Amino acid sequence: MKGSNVSSVLFRFACIPILIVLLPAGVQAALFYSPSEYNAIYNDKVALELEIKSLKRQFGNDRVNLEAKIRQLESTIDSLKKRIDLLEKQSAEDKRLAAERIKDLEKRTDILQKKGSKREKELVEENRELQNRYESDIEKLRQGFQKERDGYLKKIDSMRSEHQSEIAKLQKEIANLKDELSELKRLTKFQKQELDRMQSQANELEKQLEEEIKRGEIRLKRFHDRLIINLDDRICFDSGSAKLKPDILPALNKITKILSAYPENRIVVEGHTDNVPIHTARFRDNWELSTERALSVLNYLLKNKKLKPGRFSAAGYGEHNPIVPNNNAKNRSLNRRVDIVVIPRLTQKD
């Protein structure tokens, strides 16, 4: 229950890459990274600390209430003990009086027996029955009070057990929250370091590709925690072809050199087309064309043996992820592109 806030924070980090893929590529992203995400993480940390304080305060209140109930039941038991003692004293007094009465009756009985009267015998029998009834009533009262006392003691034991179980549960929950908070702090520091490394990588790419960027052949942009290198269709491929032009190779060489300096990043090469249908002997549709173009760029990048193939992947999106509407020739040209998406390592397990 309380751990849901922490889970939601961790879930945010796990889901960032998925959300980014699902968002329309047409969303323009800032070139430089905003610190708003760090503020959100810090706020989550503060919320968790407040929640831990709230749990401790609630635990204290519950303990005070349970201890008050236990004191009340113990007071009731003391009262019952006093009643039992009083009854036992009364019973002893009754027995004493009964014994005296018996002696008196026995004396009278002896006198009556000597006289041999039938009435005298009846009185003796009545006296015995009265004595037995007194003793039976006293025993019933004693057993009743003993049963009531045992019931209260059993209830106290049950409440004490529930109280200890609740305390253990709350302590375990607090420990889990502390562990999650510690992990969150550690991840936040690590992620900031990785995003700073990505900013350095973006600065280096911008410096090395300065001429290509000025000519509009390559565009760099930041989208949340990702760096996107956008390769313009005009210098990469001829119309309807997936074969790389020689003009793009020097730029790709610069890119591979910089990517090799950051081997921990994951790289996704994405192919995109406009919405003009294609159907040739080589390509059945825009899906195949965009995929083949992504693979062409990927294969050329991996000629650099310093790059780790296991951290690369390729995808073709056809015309389904435009960055601008396909309503004129200029926009369609912008949508025909290959994106090299650089995804930093946001956890130490990546």
C-alpha angles and dihedrals in degrees: 000000000000092000092063092089091056091045090052090054093049089044089055091058093045093049101045094092092048094047091050092054091049096048116093111267087224091078105108112226129204118257092229127051119254120225092220091103091057090052090052091052091047090051090051089053091051090048090053092050091050090049091052089052089049091051091050091050091048090048090052092050092048091050092050091050093048093047089050090053091049091051090049092052092046088052089052090051091051089051091050091049089054091049090050091049090049092049091048089052090048089048091052090048090048090050090050092049090044090050090051090046090049092051090049091047091045089055090049089044091054089051092046093044089055088054088047095220119167090218091056091057090051091053091052091053092048090052092053092049091049091052093049091049092052092050092047093051092049092050092050091051092049092050092047093053091045091052092049090049092050090050092054092047091051091049091051091051091050093049091047090052092049090048092053091046092051091048091052091048093051092046091051091049091050090050091051091050091050090051092049091048091051091049091048092052091050093048092047092056093046093048092051089054091050093048090049088053089052090052089053089050091050091050091050092048091049090052096046094044096041095124095045090048092050090052090050093241094118129029128193122203140163120227112185104299096346134091115214122199105198115203114201116234093228096069096034108052144008116242111289092004134113095196114112117242117233089238092071097048098083090052091048090051090055090048094050091050092054094042090053089060090062104046094163094069123096116231125206118187109205125193121206135180137185122256097265106118120240130196118167138145088265101040127034095194145337091283091065093041094051092045094049091049091052090050092049091056092043093052092050092050092051091057082085100086092203089072119088111232091203090069094052131083137168133216137180119212101177111204094327101097106050119170091208132018114280092233100119141022095260093053093045088054090054091050092053098083149117117233122204102203116200113202116190124221103260097178130041089237093062 
